[in-house]
Amino acid sequence: MNKIFIIVIVSFFSSFLNANETSDAIQTAKKYEKDGDIENAMQWYKKAALLSIAIKNDGTFLKDSEIVNNEVNATSKIVKYGKNDIEGYDNNVTDSTVKQILYAAFDAEPYKTNYFLPFTYDVQGHADRSHSEVKFQLSFKKNLAKNLLGLNEELFFGYTQTAWWQFYSPSIPFRETNYEPEIFIFFPYYTSKTSLKALQVGLLHQSNGKDSIDSRSWNRIYLRGAFQYKGIFINPRVWYRLPEKNKTSITDNKGDDNPDIYDYMGYGDLTITYPYKGNVFSLLLRNNLKFTSENRGAVQFDWTFPIAGVNDAFGYLQIFSGYGENLSDYDKRTDRIGLGIAITR
């Protein structure tokens, strides 16, 4: 897919920009590709793309000697990523726009941990599933605006999707998927004399995407703090659930799907994180604060650790015990252990 994208760009520009050197780079890339050397082929395709769009301030093209290791030499004149001769437009702004289109159109970053656990085991027995299943999570955030309030704050859109997959069952169904879109504002706190480092305020929706009697969803406003004590990071979070009307019947598609969710999920959680060398240890605590026989909560322990010879992924151990691992099971106890890899942490 990356190669196709680069070839499209090269084909578009090479017809009228630095065509000879671009053509040579493409031919070299094709030779490497034919020989099965995909890594070098991709590098030369990238170089061809750079040659086709690299323009100096005076409007002339950068030559091959001005590009080192497939990147524009920092000692050469400023590279322009787009050229706009339309009167009344600021070329610097246009250049930035074109660069974003070519290289960072999505421009998202990881949010929560992105992981894949090919094997998990729930000690608790449930009639509708086997003990073993696959669990994975995808999470990203996208910056929408900065410093709108003059407080150095950042406005983000976040999205997290977690899935429980009965891979070891005969029909291998996806048992449960939870969707969590949110909007939040991150306020950094720069005073070094305090352990408070940041505050985060957000509006979070969580649902399992099902309807009728299987539907589960709720909406929360939350406040999250980020504190640091020596090498330990502490993140308390409190939330308020936005009220919903009661259902008129069990099959009513409108109204509250889970009116007693506070009894199992409580009013907030606490995450404690400790990085040590290449390891990161994290503990999530949650409780409904009812000091009676109805006291319920959850504990989740996460450990990500280096994998020898692997730079872009980590080993991942996850242990969960309690209520509310997912929305369909918010009122059922789960005692699960899983092992796999984390792409981000």
VENMO-V135374 format. One record per residue. PHI is phi in degrees with one decimal (999 if undefined). Layout:
phi
PHI
PHI
//
This chain:
phi
999
-61.4
-64.1
-61.5
-61.3
-65.7
-62.1
-60.4
-62.1
-61.9
-61.8
-68.2
-85.7
-67.3
-67.3
-139.0
-126.5
47.9
-63.2
-63.9
-67.4
-62.8
-62.5
-62.7
-64.5
-65.0
-63.2
-62.7
-60.3
-64.3
-63.7
-61.6
-64.4
-64.4
-80.6
85.4
-92.4
-67.4
-61.5
-67.9
-60.5
-65.1
-63.5
-74.5
-62.1
-63.9
-62.6
-61.9
-64.2
-63.4
-61.6
-74.4
-122.5
-77.4
-131.5
-83.1
-57.9
-83.4
92.3
-88.0
-84.9
-72.9
-86.0
-59.4
-68.6
-91.7
-114.1
-115.9
53.8
66.0
-125.7
-70.0
-63.3
-65.5
-82.5
-80.0
-66.2
-59.0
-84.3
-103.0
-90.7
-162.2
-125.7
-128.5
-98.2
-75.6
-64.2
96.8
-104.7
-85.9
-60.7
-61.8
-65.9
-62.2
-58.2
-64.0
-64.8
-64.3
-59.7
-64.5
-62.2
-76.1
-119.1
-148.1
-64.6
-89.1
56.9
-100.8
-139.4
-61.4
-116.8
-84.9
-64.3
-98.7
-147.0
-139.1
-110.4
-68.2
-143.2
-131.1
-135.6
-99.6
-63.9
-67.9
-92.3
-130.7
-66.0
-95.9
-162.6
-90.2
-67.6
-98.7
-160.9
-93.3
-133.9
-148.4
-142.4
-121.3
-150.7
-146.1
-137.2
-129.1
-70.8
-103.3
-162.3
-132.1
58.2
-67.7
-98.4
75.2
-115.2
62.0
-79.9
-129.0
-100.1
-125.3
-105.4
-120.1
-144.8
-132.1
-131.3
-121.7
-129.4
-118.1
-119.1
-79.2
-65.5
-95.4
-92.1
-55.1
-98.3
36.6
-82.8
-79.9
-72.1
-152.9
-134.9
-109.8
-115.8
-132.7
-80.8
-154.5
-120.5
-146.0
-115.8
-107.7
-108.5
-72.2
-122.3
-92.2
-67.3
-76.2
-82.0
-120.8
-78.6
-71.2
-110.3
-167.9
-127.6
-134.6
-120.7
-147.7
-118.1
-121.5
-111.1
-134.7
-150.5
-104.6
72.6
-102.8
-125.0
55.8
-72.3
-92.0
-71.5
-139.3
-164.1
-161.8
-123.7
-133.8
-104.4
-133.5
-126.6
-125.7
-107.4
-124.1
-118.3
-131.3
-124.0
54.3
-96.5
-108.6
-108.3
-121.8
-126.7
-81.6
-140.2
-120.2
-139.0
-124.0
-80.6
-70.7
-67.6
-128.7
-72.4
-70.2
-71.2
-81.0
-156.5
-66.7
-95.5
-65.0
-75.7
-105.4
94.4
-75.0
-77.4
-145.9
-64.7
-102.6
-64.9
-58.7
-64.9
-110.6
-97.5
72.4
-116.9
169.9
-150.3
-136.6
-117.0
-119.1
-125.0
-133.8
-84.7
-139.7
54.1
-89.4
-104.3
-131.1
-108.1
-138.5
-128.9
-105.6
-122.5
-146.6
-154.7
-84.9
60.7
-100.8
-89.2
-136.1
-67.1
-94.0
-67.5
-141.0
-172.1
-157.9
-132.4
-129.7
-110.8
-123.6
-135.1
-107.7
-144.3
-66.0
-113.7
-56.8
83.1
-116.7
-101.9
-109.6
-152.4
-135.1
-67.2
-141.9
-112.6
-128.5
-126.3
-125.9
-143.0
135.8
-113.1
83.8
-61.8
-144.3
-69.4
-65.9
-108.1
-59.7
-106.3
-119.9
-75.4
-128.5
-129.3
-119.7
-127.6
-141.0
-135.5
-174.7
-128.0
-115.4
-83.8
-134.4
-149.0
//
